[in-house]
Amino acid sequence: MIYFDYNATAPVMREARESWLHVTEKLGGNPSSMHQFGAKASNALADAREKLAEMLGCHPLDLIWTSGATEANNMVMHHFAKKLGTTGEVWISAIEHPCVFDSAHYYFGKRAKLIPVTHEGVIDMDWLTTELADSRPALVTVMAANNETGIIQPWREARAICHQYKVPFFTDAVQFIGKMPMTGLGECDFVSGAAHKFGGPRGVGFLKIPHRSQITPLLHGGKQEGGRRAGTENLAIIAAMMAALEVREKQILRSEHLLRKVWRDNFEAQFLRALPGATVIGQNQSRLWNTVSALMPDGDRKLQWVIRLDKAGFAVSTGSACTTGKEEPSHVLSAMGYKSAQAHRAVRMSAGWETTEADWDALLKAVVKVHAEMQHKA
């Protein structure tokens, strides 16, 4: 079975497993305990925080460990809901991940204003610039890269215009971190990330906040994380996350992702030639090197493709794993102007660092074969 669903989750890499095992065996103390076991665990936790801060370009005290991006993203919305009460707006892009999209609407209702996107899947910067000149929301939220399409958003430009007007800026960088250079992320006011997207374990992530500002905790209890997030830190999976991220950062510094982009582009070119009527969403936009989101030919249904490719030995998806089971079309594709019938033909193929050129070639052959079978049956 060849895996092409890395945007949903990436298999845990060897370095992360080894780090987890080492910390579990050697550093079993609670980081909040006063004895030597606790001190060693606390020092290891501080080292991990400093490493992540250096990668992001921020202060170590800006960082809070969380159970993942869903908690981190909810924490941001919860904080601003408590801070604003019943007044003030938050603006979020219309293509945010469900844990941002849904939590913003839960906490703010109609005061969660959507930033429109173009048909190419990029936020409308002209709209944002014009609207910010007239009014000031409490928060602007724009993800770094979309999980369904892989399209990279102009988060740096959005951050700059927000800072010009002194509006806090938040980016969900879950799909971006571990695939693209993190330069500039530390300058965002709020940033979230999750380990399982780049080869770390599930159940761990982080939230970057301005450390000099107060944040309203989502979880109450102990005084861990400077009183900002209650609960004993899981040092082993934090260390495993950092082990995975260090490997990915070295690969990015060596520009290994550029070769993988060539493999992806070659696949797309041959895919489009082999399947008349198919479309690659955002083909001409800046995208993550690993993602192909395609509208399959007319008449084809996305679940047919997922099931048939699974039987052929390839794991692909219909889009966000967090929306699996929902009957309505993707809110991302709807925001881009795609009709329901088109959205129901969308299939996402997302590779990882371990995916080879031969894997892409094998996927292409399987896609062509499945398409021929479906055409023959029709």
C-alpha positions in Angstrom: 0.0 0.0 0.0 1.4 3.4 -1.0 0.4 6.3 1.2 -0.8 9.6 -0.4 -2.7 11.1 2.5 0.1 13.0 4.3 -2.1 16.1 4.7 -4.4 14.1 6.9 -1.5 12.7 9.0 2.1 11.6 8.4 3.4 8.3 9.7 5.6 8.7 12.8 9.3 8.9 11.7 12.1 6.8 13.2 13.8 9.8 14.9 10.6 10.7 16.6 10.0 7.2 17.9 13.6 6.9 19.2 13.3 10.3 21.0 10.0 9.3 22.6 11.5 6.0 23.8 14.6 7.7 25.2 12.7 10.4 27.1 10.2 7.9 28.4 13.0 5.7 29.8 15.4 8.4 31.0 13.2 11.4 31.9 10.2 10.1 33.8 9.8 13.0 36.2 7.0 15.6 36.2 8.5 18.9 34.9 6.7 20.7 37.7 8.2 18.6 40.6 11.0 20.1 42.7 13.2 17.0 43.0 16.1 16.1 40.6 13.8 13.9 38.4 11.5 16.9 37.9 14.4 19.3 37.3 15.8 17.1 34.5 12.4 16.9 32.9 12.0 20.7 33.3 15.3 21.4 31.7 14.5 19.1 28.7 11.2 20.9 28.3 12.9 24.3 28.3 15.5 23.0 25.7 12.6 21.9 23.4 10.9 25.3 23.8 14.2 27.2 23.0 14.7 25.0 19.9 11.2 25.7 18.6 11.5 29.4 19.4 14.8 29.6 17.4 13.2 27.9 14.4 10.2 30.2 14.5 12.2 33.3 15.3 10.4 34.3 18.5 10.9 34.4 22.3 10.8 31.0 24.1 8.1 32.3 26.5 5.9 33.0 23.5 5.3 29.2 23.2 2.6 27.1 24.8 2.6 23.3 24.4 -0.9 21.9 23.4 -2.5 18.6 22.5 -2.5 19.7 18.9 -3.7 22.4 16.6 -7.4 22.0 17.3 -6.8 22.9 20.9 -4.4 25.7 20.0 -6.9 27.2 17.5 -9.8 27.0 19.8 -7.7 28.6 22.5 -7.2 31.7 20.3 -10.9 32.0 19.6 -11.8 31.4 23.2 -9.3 34.1 24.3 -10.7 36.7 22.0 -14.3 35.8 22.9 -13.6 36.4 26.6 -11.6 39.5 25.8 -14.2 41.1 23.6 -17.4 40.0 25.3 -20.4 40.7 23.0 -18.6 43.4 21.0 -16.0 43.4 18.2 -15.4 41.2 15.2 -12.9 38.6 14.2 -12.1 38.2 10.5 -11.2 34.8 9.2 -10.5 33.6 5.7 -13.3 31.7 4.1 -11.0 28.6 3.6 -9.8 28.1 7.2 -9.6 24.6 8.6 -12.8 23.5 10.4 -11.2 23.9 13.9 -10.8 27.6 13.1 -13.9 28.0 11.0 -16.2 26.3 13.4 -14.8 27.6 16.6 -14.9 31.2 15.3 -18.6 30.8 14.4 -19.2 29.1 17.8 -17.7 31.9 19.8 -18.6 34.9 17.6 -21.6 33.9 15.5 -22.3 36.7 13.0 -19.4 38.7 14.4 -17.1 36.2 12.6 -16.6 37.9 9.3 -15.3 35.9 6.3 -12.4 37.2 4.2 -13.2 36.2 0.6 -10.9 34.3 -1.6 -10.4 34.4 -5.4 -11.3 31.5 -7.7 -7.6 30.6 -7.6 -8.0 29.9 -3.9 -6.0 32.9 -2.5 -7.4 35.4 0.0 -8.5 38.7 -1.6 -5.8 41.1 -0.4 -7.5 44.0 -2.1 -10.6 43.3 0.0 -8.5 43.0 3.2 -6.6 46.2 2.5 -9.7 48.2 1.8 -11.7 46.9 4.8 -8.8 47.4 7.2 -8.6 51.0 6.1 -12.2 51.5 7.2 -12.6 49.4 10.3 -10.5 47.5 12.9 -11.4 43.9 13.8 -10.1 42.4 17.0 -8.3 39.7 15.1 -7.4 38.7 11.5 -6.9 35.0 10.8 -5.3 33.7 7.6 -3.9 30.2 7.4 -0.4 29.7 6.0 -1.3 27.0 3.5 -4.7 25.3 2.8 -5.0 21.7 3.9 -7.3 20.7 1.0 -5.7 22.5 -2.0 -2.2 23.0 -0.7 -2.4 26.7 -1.9 0.0 28.9 0.1 -1.7 32.0 1.3 -0.1 35.5 1.4 0.2 35.4 5.2 3.3 37.6 5.2 1.5 40.3 3.3 -1.6 40.0 5.5 0.5 40.1 8.6 2.3 43.3 7.4 -1.0 45.1 6.6 -2.5 44.0 10.0 0.6 45.2 11.9 0.4 48.5 10.0 -3.1 49.0 11.5 -2.1 47.4 14.9 -4.6 44.5 14.4 -3.5 41.2 15.9 -2.7 38.6 13.3 -3.1 34.8 13.6 -2.0 32.1 11.2 -2.7 28.4 11.4 0.6 27.0 10.1 -0.2 23.3 10.5 0.2 22.3 6.9 3.1 24.7 6.3 5.5 23.8 9.1 7.7 20.9 8.3 7.2 21.4 4.5 8.3 25.0 3.9 10.8 27.4 5.5 9.4 28.9 8.7 11.1 32.3 8.2 8.8 35.1 9.4 6.3 33.0 11.3 7.6 34.2 14.6 6.6 37.7 13.6 2.9 36.7 13.6 1.1 37.4 16.9 -0.4 34.0 17.0 0.8 30.8 15.3 -0.4 27.2 15.7 1.3 23.9 14.7 0.9 20.2 15.1 3.5 17.4 15.1 1.6 14.7 13.2 1.6 16.6 9.9 5.4 16.3 9.6 6.2 12.9 11.1 5.9 13.6 14.8 3.3 11.8 17.1 -0.4 12.6 17.3 -1.6 14.5 20.3 1.0 17.3 20.5 1.3 20.8 19.1 1.9 24.3 20.1 0.6 27.9 20.1 2.7 30.9 19.7 1.4 34.0 21.5 2.9 37.4 22.5 4.4 36.4 25.9 4.1 39.9 27.3 0.3 39.8 26.9 -2.2 38.0 29.0 -4.2 35.1 27.4 -7.4 33.6 28.8 -6.7 29.9 29.4 -8.9 27.3 27.7 -8.0 24.7 30.3 -8.0 25.5 34.1 -6.3 23.6 36.9 -2.6 23.6 37.5 -0.2 26.5 36.8 1.8 24.7 34.0 2.9 26.8 31.0 3.1 29.9 33.1 -0.6 29.5 34.1 -1.6 29.7 30.4 -2.5 26.0 29.9 -3.2 23.6 32.8 -2.1 20.0 32.6 1.1 18.1 33.0 3.2 18.5 29.9 3.8 15.3 28.0 7.6 15.7 27.6 8.1 12.5 25.6 5.8 13.5 22.7 7.1 17.1 22.8 10.6 15.8 22.4 9.5 13.4 19.7 7.8 16.4 17.8 11.0 18.4 18.0 13.1 15.4 16.8 10.9 15.1 13.7 10.9 18.9 13.1 14.7 19.1 13.3 15.0 16.5 10.6 12.5 18.3 8.4 14.2 21.6 8.9 17.5 20.2 7.7 15.8 18.7 4.6 14.3 22.1 3.9 17.6 23.9 4.3 19.1 21.4 1.8 16.3 22.4 -0.5 15.2 18.8 -0.8 11.6 20.0 -1.2 12.4 21.6 -4.6 13.2 18.2 -6.2 10.0 16.8 -4.7 8.0 19.6 -6.3 9.5 18.6 -9.7 8.2 15.1 -9.1 4.7 16.5 -8.2 4.7 18.8 -11.3 5.6 15.9 -13.6 2.8 13.8 -12.2 0.3 16.7 -12.7 1.4 17.2 -16.4 1.0 13.5 -17.2 -2.2 13.3 -15.2 -3.9 16.1 -17.1 -2.9 14.6 -20.4 -4.2 11.2 -19.5 -7.5 12.3 -18.0 -9.3 14.7 -20.4 -11.7 16.9 -18.4 -9.7 16.7 -15.2 -8.5 19.9 -13.4 -5.8 20.6 -10.9 -7.2 23.1 -8.4 -4.9 26.1 -8.1 -2.4 24.7 -10.6 -0.8 28.1 -11.4 -0.7 29.2 -7.7 2.1 28.9 -5.2 1.3 25.5 -3.5 2.9 23.1 -1.1 5.2 20.8 -3.0 3.4 17.7 -1.9 -0.3 18.4 -2.7 -2.4 17.7 -5.8 -6.1 18.6 -5.4 -7.9 17.5 -8.6 -11.4 17.7 -10.0 -11.8 14.3 -11.7 -13.6 14.1 -15.1 -17.3 14.8 -15.4 -19.5 11.9 -14.1 -16.8 10.6 -11.7 -17.5 10.7 -8.0 -14.7 11.3 -5.5 -15.7 8.3 -3.3 -15.5 6.0 -6.3 -11.9 7.2 -6.8 -10.9 6.8 -3.2 -12.4 3.3 -3.0 -11.0 2.1 -6.3 -7.5 3.5 -5.7 -7.6 2.0 -2.2 -8.2 -1.4 -3.8 -5.4 -0.7 -6.2 -3.0 -0.1 -3.3 -3.1 3.7 -3.0 -4.4 5.8 -0.1 -5.8 9.1 -1.2 -8.6 11.3 0.2 -11.5 13.5 -0.7 -10.2 16.5 1.2 -9.9 17.4 4.9 -10.0 14.4 7.2 -11.9 16.5 9.7 -14.9 16.8 7.3 -15.0 13.1 6.4 -18.6 11.9 6.6 -20.2 15.3 5.8 -22.5 15.3 2.9 -22.3 19.0 2.0 -19.5 20.0 -0.4 -16.2 21.4 0.8 -16.5 24.9 2.2 -13.1 25.6 0.7 -14.1 24.8 -2.8 -17.5 26.6 -2.3 -15.6 29.7 -1.2 -13.5 29.4 -4.4 -16.7 29.5 -6.5 -16.9 25.8 -7.4 -20.4 24.4 -7.7 -21.6 21.4 -5.6 -21.4 19.0 -8.6 -17.8 20.0 -9.2 -16.8 19.8 -5.5 -18.2 16.2 -5.4 -15.5 15.3 -7.9 -12.6 16.5 -5.8 -9.8 14.1 -4.9 -6.7 15.1 -2.9 -3.4 13.3 -3.3 -0.8 14.4 -0.8 2.8 13.1 -0.6 5.4 13.1 2.2 9.1 13.4 2.5 9.4 9.6 2.2 7.4 9.5 -1.1 9.6 8.7 -4.1 9.4 9.6 -7.7 8.6 6.0 -8.4 5.6 6.3 -6.0 4.3 9.2 -8.1 4.8 7.2 -11.3 3.0 4.2 -9.8 0.1 6.4 -8.7 -0.2 7.8 -12.2 -0.5 4.3 -13.7 -3.1 3.4 -11.1 -5.1 6.5 -11.9 -5.0 5.8 -15.6 -6.0 2.2 -15.1 -8.9 3.1 -12.7 -10.2 5.8 -15.1 -10.2 3.3 -18.0 -12.1 0.8 -15.9 -14.7 3.4 -14.9 -15.1 4.5 -18.5 -15.5 0.9 -19.7 -18.1 0.2 -17.0 -20.0 3.4 -17.8 
